[in-house]
Amino acid sequence: MLLAILLPFLSFMIRGKILTGIVCLILQITLIGWLPAAIWAALSLNNARADRRNEKLIKAVKQNQR
């Protein structure tokens, strides 16, 4: 999470979203755009974590139905 706030573009790049990381870097270059870029990266990271958590829950429910 700290990486998403300090270096938002790098947070995207590490997760394999290269094009999104480049767009975020362009936004981050401006001082005004750094704050929205940091918020965007943090929200994206939280959404990715929630997606992984939901996939685990769905998998567990499907296994229990068998």
Backbone as JSON, one array per atom type, in Angstrom:
{
  "sequence": "MLLAILLPFLSFMIRGKILTGIVCLILQITLIGWLPAAIWAALSLNNARADRRNEKLIKAVKQNQR",
  "N": [[0.83, -1.18, 0.0], [1.98, 1.2, 0.72], [3.76, 1.61, -1.35], [1.95, 2.06, -3.42], [1.02, 4.54, -2.73], [3.3, 6.22, -2.59], [4.76, 5.76, -5.01], [2.85, 5.57, -7.38], [2.7, 4.7, -10.13], [4.55, 2.63, -10.25], [3.4, 0.72, -8.67], [1.33, -0.22, -10.31], [2.86, -1.24, -12.43], [4.3, -3.36, -11.25], [2.26, -5.14, -10.74], [1.73, -6.0, -13.25], [0.32, -4.43, -15.02], [1.1, -2.74, -17.4], [0.49, -0.71, -19.37], [-1.43, 0.79, -18.0], [0.18, 1.63, -15.93], [1.94, 3.33, -17.29], [0.19, 5.36, -18.13], [-0.55, 6.27, -15.61], [1.94, 7.18, -14.71], [2.36, 9.35, -16.43], [0.28, 10.98, -15.54], [1.14, 11.3, -12.92], [3.45, 12.83, -13.18], [2.85, 15.53, -13.2], [2.45, 17.87, -10.57], [-0.08, 18.37, -9.53], [-1.42, 16.17, -10.47], [-0.36, 14.06, -9.06], [-1.59, 13.37, -6.61], [-4.26, 12.43, -7.39], [-3.32, 10.22, -8.88], [-2.1, 8.65, -6.92], [-4.3, 8.03, -5.31], [-5.84, 6.61, -7.17], [-4.15, 4.39, -7.65], [-4.09, 3.22, -5.09], [-6.81, 2.55, -4.69], [-7.15, 0.79, -6.81], [-5.43, -1.27, -6.04], [-6.71, -2.14, -3.7], [-9.1, -3.08, -4.86], [-8.12, -5.2, -6.4], [-7.22, -6.91, -4.41], [-9.67, -7.48, -3.16], [-10.96, -8.81, -5.24], [-9.39, -11.15, -5.44], [-9.91, -12.25, -2.93], [-12.67, -12.72, -3.13], [-12.69, -14.63, -5.19], [-11.46, -16.77, -3.88], [-13.4, -17.32, -1.95], [-15.59, -18.08, -3.54], [-14.56, -20.35, -4.74], [-14.26, -21.98, -2.46], [-16.94, -22.28, -1.68], [-17.98, -23.66, -3.87], [-16.58, -26.06, -3.66], [-17.62, -27.06, -1.28], [-20.19, -27.65, -2.0], [-20.16, -29.98, -3.37]],
  "CA": [[0.0, 0.0, 0.0], [2.88, 2.35, 0.78], [4.26, 1.78, -2.71], [0.87, 2.63, -4.21], [0.88, 5.96, -2.39], [4.52, 6.96, -2.9], [5.09, 5.59, -6.43], [1.67, 4.9, -7.93], [2.94, 4.03, -11.41], [5.3, 1.41, -9.99], [2.43, -0.24, -8.15], [0.68, -0.83, -11.47], [3.85, -1.99, -13.22], [4.63, -4.59, -10.54], [1.13, -6.04, -10.88], [1.62, -6.44, -14.64], [-0.52, -3.51, -15.79], [2.12, -1.83, -17.94], [-0.13, 0.45, -20.01], [-2.03, 1.59, -16.93], [1.31, 2.24, -15.23], [2.45, 4.45, -18.1], [-0.8, 6.44, -18.01], [-0.42, 6.78, -14.25], [3.18, 7.95, -14.65], [2.11, 10.64, -17.09], [-0.54, 11.75, -14.6], [1.94, 11.57, -11.73], [4.51, 13.78, -13.47], [2.4, 16.85, -12.76], [2.26, 17.91, -9.12], [-1.51, 18.28, -9.24], [-1.86, 14.84, -10.82], [0.21, 13.02, -8.2], [-2.59, 12.94, -5.63], [-5.22, 11.51, -8.02], [-2.63, 8.99, -9.27], [-1.92, 7.86, -5.7], [-5.63, 7.52, -4.93], [-6.18, 5.61, -8.18], [-3.35, 3.19, -7.41], [-4.53, 2.6, -3.83], [-8.12, 1.95, -4.93], [-6.94, -0.35, -7.69], [-4.83, -2.32, -5.23], [-7.78, -2.68, -2.84], [-10.02, -3.84, -5.71], [-7.46, -6.45, -6.78], [-7.25, -7.76, -3.22], [-11.04, -7.92, -2.97], [-11.24, -9.81, -6.28], [-8.74, -12.4, -5.04], [-10.65, -12.76, -1.78], [-13.95, -13.24, -3.64], [-12.42, -15.86, -5.93], [-11.23, -17.83, -2.89], [-14.68, -17.66, -1.34], [-16.39, -18.8, -4.54], [-13.95, -21.69, -4.86], [-14.59, -22.73, -1.24], [-18.36, -22.61, -1.71], [-18.17, -24.69, -4.89], [-16.05, -27.32, -3.13], [-18.51, -27.54, -0.24], [-21.44, -28.08, -2.61], [-19.97, -31.31, -3.97]],
  "C": [[0.88, 1.25, 0.0], [3.44, 2.65, -0.61], [3.21, 2.43, -3.59], [0.71, 4.12, -3.94], [2.11, 6.76, -2.82], [4.88, 6.92, -4.39], [3.94, 4.85, -7.12], [1.92, 4.13, -9.22], [3.65, 2.69, -11.21], [4.39, 0.31, -9.42], [1.71, -0.97, -9.28], [1.64, -1.72, -12.24], [4.17, -3.34, -12.57], [3.51, -5.62, -10.68], [0.86, -6.44, -12.33], [0.73, -5.56, -15.51], [0.37, -2.39, -16.34], [1.49, -0.57, -18.53], [-0.77, 1.37, -18.98], [-0.94, 2.3, -16.14], [1.88, 3.43, -15.97], [1.5, 5.64, -18.03], [-0.71, 7.09, -16.63], [0.85, 7.61, -14.09], [3.02, 9.31, -15.3], [1.28, 11.55, -16.19], [0.28, 12.18, -13.39], [3.01, 12.63, -11.95], [4.12, 15.2, -13.04], [2.16, 16.8, -11.25], [0.8, 17.77, -8.75], [-2.01, 16.87, -9.49], [-1.33, 13.74, -9.92], [-0.82, 12.49, -7.21], [-3.67, 12.04, -6.26], [-4.57, 10.18, -8.44], [-2.44, 8.08, -8.05], [-3.24, 7.25, -5.24], [-6.05, 6.41, -5.88], [-5.45, 4.3, -7.93], [-3.8, 2.47, -6.13], [-5.89, 1.91, -4.0], [-8.01, 0.71, -5.82], [-6.36, -1.54, -6.93], [-5.88, -2.97, -4.32], [-8.76, -3.51, -3.65], [-9.41, -5.18, -6.11], [-7.46, -7.42, -5.6], [-8.65, -8.31, -2.98], [-11.42, -8.98, -4.01], [-10.63, -11.16, -5.92], [-9.47, -13.06, -3.87], [-11.97, -13.37, -2.21], [-13.76, -14.53, -4.41], [-12.17, -17.03, -4.97], [-12.53, -18.27, -2.24], [-15.56, -18.48, -2.29], [-15.86, -20.22, -4.7], [-14.29, -22.56, -3.65], [-16.05, -23.14, -1.23], [-18.62, -23.72, -2.71], [-17.67, -26.05, -4.4], [-16.96, -27.91, -2.07], [-19.84, -28.04, -0.8], [-21.34, -29.49, -3.18], [-20.29, -32.4, -3.02]]
}
